[in-house]
Amino acid sequence: MAISARRKQVPDRELKKERLELRVSLSAKQLIQRAMAVSGLTAGDLAYEGARRVLEEHERMVLTGEDREAFLAALLNPPEPTQKLVVALRRHRAALG
C-alpha cells in the first residue's frame, strides 16, 4: 500500500488534542523510528494504523470447510421466518414507521 493511501486512512480532519504516553524498550523505540522514517507517518499515525488493522482482523470472519458450506447454504436457501420474528418485525415497523 502506498504511503499516501495509508495517510488517507488516518482521520486528518479530526483535531489532534489527545495524548498517549508510552514507555517502550529501546528496540521498540528504534523499530518505531525506522517505521516512521520509511513510511513518512508520525508515531501517532503508526499507532492508529496498527490499532485499525488489529480491529479489522478481529472483526473479519473466515469460514472454511463445513462452516463455509453451511453459511452459503443458509444464504442461498434461507429458512422461513418464525412467527416470533414476524411479530417482532411488525412491532419494529410500527414503532419506526
C-alpha positions in Angstrom: 0.0 0.0 0.0 1.4 3.4 -0.9 2.2 5.9 1.8 -0.4 8.4 0.6 -3.0 5.6 0.8 -2.0 4.9 4.3 -2.2 8.6 5.3 -5.8 8.8 3.9 -6.8 6.1 6.4 -5.9 8.3 9.4 -8.6 10.8 10.2 -6.7 14.0 9.3 -9.7 16.4 9.8 -10.1 15.4 13.4 -8.3 17.8 15.8 -5.4 16.0 17.4 -5.5 17.2 21.0 -5.5 13.9 23.0 -2.2 12.5 24.2 -0.9 8.9 24.9 2.3 8.3 26.8 4.1 5.1 26.3 7.2 3.5 27.9 8.8 1.2 25.4 12.0 -0.7 25.2 15.0 0.7 23.2 14.4 -1.9 20.5 10.7 -1.0 20.2 11.6 2.7 20.0 14.1 2.0 17.3 11.6 -0.1 15.4 9.0 2.7 15.6 11.5 5.3 14.5 12.6 3.2 11.5 8.9 2.7 10.5 8.4 6.4 10.8 11.4 7.1 8.5 10.3 4.6 5.8 6.6 5.4 5.8 6.6 9.1 6.5 4.0 8.6 9.2 4.1 10.0 12.7 4.3 7.8 15.7 0.6 8.6 16.4 -0.4 7.7 12.9 1.5 4.4 13.1 -0.2 3.6 16.3 -3.6 4.4 14.8 -2.9 2.3 11.7 -1.8 -0.6 13.8 -4.9 -0.4 16.0 -7.1 -0.2 13.0 -5.5 -3.3 11.5 -5.8 -5.3 14.7 -9.5 -4.4 14.9 -10.1 -5.1 11.2 -8.5 -8.6 11.6 -10.5 -9.2 14.8 -13.8 -8.3 13.1 -13.2 -10.4 10.0 -14.7 -13.8 10.0 -13.0 -16.6 7.9 -15.0 -19.7 7.3 -13.6 -22.9 5.9 -14.9 -26.4 5.1 -18.3 -27.3 6.6 -18.8 -23.9 8.3 -18.4 -22.2 4.9 -20.8 -24.6 3.2 -23.4 -24.2 6.0 -23.2 -20.4 5.8 -23.6 -20.4 2.0 -26.4 -22.9 2.1 -28.2 -20.6 4.6 -27.7 -17.6 2.3 -28.9 -19.4 -0.8 -31.8 -21.2 1.0 -32.8 -19.1 4.0 -35.3 -20.7 6.4 -38.9 -19.3 6.6 -39.2 -16.6 9.3 -40.7 -17.8 12.6 -43.9 -16.3 13.9 -41.9 -14.6 16.7 -39.7 -12.9 14.1 -42.7 -11.8 12.0 -44.3 -10.3 15.1 -41.1 -8.5 16.1 -40.7 -7.1 12.6 -44.3 -5.7 12.6 -43.7 -4.2 16.0 -40.4 -2.6 14.8 -42.1 -1.2 11.7 -45.0 0.2 13.7 -42.6 1.9 16.1 -40.3 3.4 13.5 -42.8 3.9 10.7 
